[in-house]
C-alpha cells in the first residue's frame, strides 16, 4: 500500500502550485501637511503615483510579496497629501523554474495584491478628508515584459 502512495507523492512534488495563503495590509502612512488651509482652495490636484514591490522567501516555496503604492497630490504647488500603502501577501510557489517563478511574483502576485492596495489607498485618502482617489488598472504583464526588454538591451550594450 505504501508503494502505491509513493508514486502519487512524487507526482505531487513535481506539481506546479500557485496559491495565495494570506493577504494583509503591512504598512500605511498618510500626511496632510497643508491642511486645513488647502480645504478652502479650488481643488485642482496634480497627482503622482509610484508603484514598487519586493519579494522575500519565508520558507521553502513560500514567499511574501509586497506592493508599495505611494500617491503624492499637490494643489497650487503645495502638498495636499502624501499617502502610502504597503499591501502584502503570502504565496506558495512550488514546482516552477526560476524565470517562471519570477514572472509569477512580478505579474500574478502583484495583480492579486493591487486591487487591495488601491482600495486601501482610496479609503485612507477619503478618511483624510479628500476626494476619493481611484487608481487606474495596471497591466503588470506589460510592465514585466518592458523590464525584461530593458535588461536585454542593457546586456547587449554591455557586450559591445
C-alpha contacts under 8 A as a table, 3 or more apart, distances in Angstrom:
res1	aa1	res2	aa2	distance
1	X	4	X	5.21
1	X	5	X	6.60
2	X	5	X	5.07
2	X	6	X	6.18
3	X	6	X	5.20
3	X	7	X	7.25
4	X	7	X	6.35
4	X	8	X	7.24
5	X	8	X	5.25
5	X	9	X	6.31
6	X	9	X	5.07
6	X	10	X	6.35
7	X	10	X	5.00
7	X	11	X	6.23
8	X	11	X	5.05
8	X	12	X	6.27
9	X	12	X	5.04
9	X	13	X	6.21
10	X	13	X	5.04
10	X	14	X	6.49
11	X	14	X	5.26
11	X	15	X	6.23
12	X	15	X	4.91
13	X	95	X	7.32
14	X	95	X	5.72
15	X	94	X	7.45
15	X	95	X	5.84
16	X	93	X	7.56
16	X	94	X	5.53
16	X	95	X	4.47
16	X	96	X	6.17
17	X	92	X	6.76
17	X	93	X	5.55
17	X	94	X	4.96
17	X	95	X	6.52
18	X	91	X	7.04
18	X	92	X	5.62
18	X	93	X	4.86
18	X	94	X	6.77
19	X	91	X	5.59
19	X	92	X	5.04
19	X	93	X	6.79
20	X	23	X	7.52
20	X	89	X	7.05
20	X	90	X	6.03
20	X	91	X	4.37
20	X	92	X	6.31
21	X	89	X	7.28
21	X	90	X	5.30
21	X	91	X	5.44
21	X	92	X	6.95
22	X	89	X	5.40
22	X	90	X	5.12
22	X	91	X	7.29
23	X	87	X	7.55
23	X	88	X	5.80
23	X	89	X	4.21
23	X	90	X	6.52
23	X	113	X	7.41
24	X	87	X	6.13
24	X	88	X	5.34
24	X	89	X	6.07
25	X	28	X	7.64
25	X	85	X	7.64
25	X	86	X	6.31
25	X	87	X	4.71
25	X	88	X	5.96
25	X	117	X	7.97
26	X	85	X	7.87
26	X	86	X	5.45
26	X	87	X	5.69
26	X	88	X	5.95
27	X	84	X	7.98
27	X	85	X	5.92
27	X	86	X	4.97
27	X	87	X	7.20
28	X	83	X	7.55
28	X	84	X	5.56
28	X	85	X	4.57
28	X	86	X	6.25
29	X	82	X	7.80
29	X	83	X	5.59
29	X	84	X	5.06
29	X	85	X	6.62
30	X	81	X	7.05
30	X	82	X	5.74
30	X	83	X	4.45
30	X	84	X	6.51
30	X	124	X	7.23
30	X	125	X	7.75
30	X	128	X	7.78
31	X	81	X	5.43
31	X	82	X	5.18
31	X	83	X	6.48
32	X	35	X	5.81
32	X	79	X	7.27
32	X	80	X	5.72
32	X	81	X	4.33
32	X	82	X	6.56
32	X	128	X	7.71
33	X	79	X	6.79
33	X	80	X	6.91
33	X	81	X	6.83
34	X	37	X	6.03
34	X	38	X	6.06
34	X	78	X	7.04
34	X	79	X	6.47
34	X	80	X	6.03
34	X	81	X	7.91
35	X	38	X	5.27
35	X	39	X	6.55
35	X	80	X	7.05
36	X	39	X	5.45
36	X	40	X	7.56
37	X	40	X	5.88
37	X	41	X	7.32
38	X	41	X	5.20
38	X	75	X	7.56
38	X	80	X	6.60
43	X	75	X	6.85
44	X	75	X	5.90
44	X	76	X	7.69
45	X	73	X	6.13
45	X	74	X	5.53
45	X	75	X	4.90
45	X	76	X	7.89
46	X	73	X	5.51
46	X	74	X	5.22
46	X	75	X	6.35
47	X	71	X	6.97
47	X	72	X	5.95
47	X	73	X	4.58
47	X	74	X	6.74
48	X	71	X	5.68
48	X	72	X	5.17
48	X	73	X	6.32
49	X	69	X	7.02
49	X	70	X	5.59
49	X	71	X	4.46
49	X	72	X	6.43
50	X	69	X	5.82
50	X	70	X	5.16
50	X	71	X	6.55
51	X	67	X	7.06
51	X	68	X	5.64
51	X	69	X	4.67
51	X	70	X	6.48
52	X	67	X	5.86
52	X	68	X	5.10
52	X	69	X	6.65
53	X	65	X	7.21
53	X	66	X	5.35
53	X	67	X	4.35
53	X	68	X	5.75
53	X	110	X	7.98
54	X	65	X	5.84
54	X	66	X	5.27
54	X	67	X	6.76
55	X	63	X	6.76
55	X	64	X	5.75
55	X	65	X	4.55
55	X	66	X	6.45
55	X	105	X	7.43
56	X	63	X	5.62
56	X	64	X	5.32
56	X	65	X	6.62
57	X	60	X	7.25
57	X	61	X	7.52
57	X	62	X	6.04
57	X	63	X	4.40
57	X	64	X	6.29
58	X	62	X	5.54
58	X	63	X	5.31
58	X	64	X	6.57
59	X	62	X	5.07
59	X	63	X	7.05
61	X	92	X	5.64
61	X	93	X	5.19
61	X	94	X	5.24
62	X	90	X	6.88
62	X	91	X	5.72
62	X	92	X	4.60
62	X	93	X	6.25
63	X	90	X	5.59
63	X	91	X	5.31
63	X	92	X	6.44
63	X	93	X	7.40
64	X	88	X	6.77
64	X	89	X	5.60
64	X	90	X	4.54
64	X	91	X	6.40
65	X	88	X	5.62
65	X	89	X	5.41
65	X	90	X	6.45
65	X	91	X	7.48
65	X	105	X	7.06
65	X	109	X	6.95
65	X	110	X	7.64
66	X	86	X	6.29
66	X	87	X	5.64
66	X	88	X	4.26
66	X	89	X	6.50
66	X	110	X	7.84
66	X	113	X	7.97
67	X	86	X	5.67
67	X	87	X	5.42
67	X	88	X	6.38
67	X	110	X	6.50
67	X	113	X	6.91
67	X	114	X	7.14
67	X	117	X	7.53
68	X	84	X	7.05
68	X	85	X	5.69
68	X	86	X	4.39
68	X	87	X	6.48
68	X	117	X	7.86
69	X	84	X	5.64
69	X	85	X	5.37
69	X	86	X	6.54
69	X	117	X	7.01
69	X	118	X	7.85
69	X	121	X	7.87
70	X	82	X	7.28
70	X	83	X	5.76
70	X	84	X	4.28
70	X	85	X	6.55
71	X	81	X	7.99
71	X	82	X	5.79
71	X	83	X	5.27
71	X	84	X	6.32
72	X	79	X	7.34
72	X	80	X	7.84
72	X	81	X	6.03
72	X	82	X	4.55
72	X	83	X	6.56
73	X	79	X	6.00
73	X	80	X	5.51
73	X	81	X	5.48
73	X	82	X	6.46
74	X	77	X	5.82
74	X	78	X	5.22
74	X	79	X	4.16
74	X	80	X	4.82
74	X	81	X	6.94
75	X	78	X	5.36
75	X	79	X	6.41
75	X	80	X	6.12
79	X	82	X	7.37
83	X	121	X	6.91
83	X	124	X	7.39
83	X	125	X	7.01
84	X	121	X	6.97
85	X	117	X	6.28
85	X	120	X	7.03
85	X	121	X	6.09
86	X	117	X	7.04
87	X	113	X	6.47
87	X	114	X	7.75
87	X	116	X	6.97
87	X	117	X	5.34
88	X	113	X	6.89
89	X	109	X	7.84
89	X	113	X	6.99
91	X	109	X	7.68
93	X	96	X	7.08
93	X	101	X	6.96
96	X	99	X	7.99
96	X	100	X	5.77
96	X	101	X	5.58
97	X	100	X	5.25
97	X	101	X	6.07
98	X	101	X	5.01
98	X	102	X	6.12
99	X	102	X	5.11
99	X	103	X	6.29
100	X	103	X	5.14
100	X	104	X	6.22
101	X	104	X	5.04
101	X	105	X	6.20
102	X	105	X	5.12
102	X	106	X	6.10
103	X	106	X	5.18
103	X	107	X	5.63
103	X	108	X	7.40
103	X	144	X	7.48
104	X	107	X	5.35
104	X	108	X	4.93
104	X	109	X	6.17
105	X	108	X	6.07
105	X	109	X	4.98
105	X	110	X	6.80
106	X	109	X	6.25
106	X	110	X	5.85
106	X	140	X	7.17
106	X	144	X	6.79
107	X	110	X	5.44
107	X	111	X	5.90
107	X	140	X	5.02
107	X	141	X	5.46
107	X	144	X	6.85
108	X	111	X	4.93
108	X	112	X	6.12
108	X	140	X	7.80
109	X	112	X	5.06
109	X	113	X	6.29
110	X	113	X	5.03
110	X	114	X	5.80
110	X	140	X	7.17
111	X	114	X	5.45
111	X	115	X	7.56
111	X	138	X	7.79
111	X	140	X	6.56
112	X	115	X	6.94
112	X	116	X	7.95
113	X	116	X	5.52
113	X	117	X	6.33
114	X	117	X	5.03
114	X	118	X	5.99
115	X	118	X	5.03
115	X	119	X	6.13
116	X	119	X	5.21
116	X	120	X	6.12
117	X	120	X	5.12
117	X	121	X	6.06
118	X	121	X	5.18
118	X	122	X	6.17
118	X	134	X	7.17
118	X	135	X	6.22
119	X	122	X	5.11
119	X	123	X	6.14
120	X	123	X	5.14
120	X	124	X	6.12
121	X	124	X	5.07
121	X	125	X	6.21
121	X	133	X	7.46
122	X	125	X	5.21
122	X	126	X	6.14
122	X	132	X	5.65
122	X	133	X	4.95
122	X	134	X	6.31
123	X	126	X	5.13
123	X	127	X	6.07
123	X	132	X	7.45
124	X	127	X	5.18
124	X	128	X	6.24
125	X	128	X	4.98
125	X	129	X	6.79
125	X	130	X	5.75
125	X	131	X	7.15
125	X	132	X	6.43
125	X	133	X	6.71
126	X	129	X	5.30
126	X	130	X	5.13
126	X	131	X	5.82
126	X	132	X	5.34
126	X	133	X	7.67
127	X	130	X	7.31
139	X	142	X	5.49
139	X	143	X	6.49
140	X	143	X	4.93
140	X	144	X	6.02
141	X	144	X	5.14
141	X	145	X	6.13
142	X	145	X	5.03
142	X	146	X	6.13
143	X	146	X	5.18
143	X	147	X	6.24
144	X	147	X	5.01
144	X	148	X	6.28
145	X	148	X	5.13
145	X	149	X	6.19
146	X	149	X	5.01
146	X	150	X	6.15
147	X	150	X	5.19
147	X	151	X	6.22
148	X	151	X	5.09
148	X	152	X	6.15
149	X	152	X	5.06
149	X	153	X	6.19
150	X	153	X	5.06
150	X	154	X	6.13
151	X	154	X	5.11
151	X	155	X	6.16
152	X	155	X	5.10
152	X	156	X	6.24
153	X	156	X	5.10
153	X	157	X	6.14
154	X	157	X	5.03
154	X	158	X	6.14
155	X	158	X	5.10
155	X	159	X	6.31
156	X	159	X	5.13
156	X	160	X	6.56
157	X	160	X	5.37
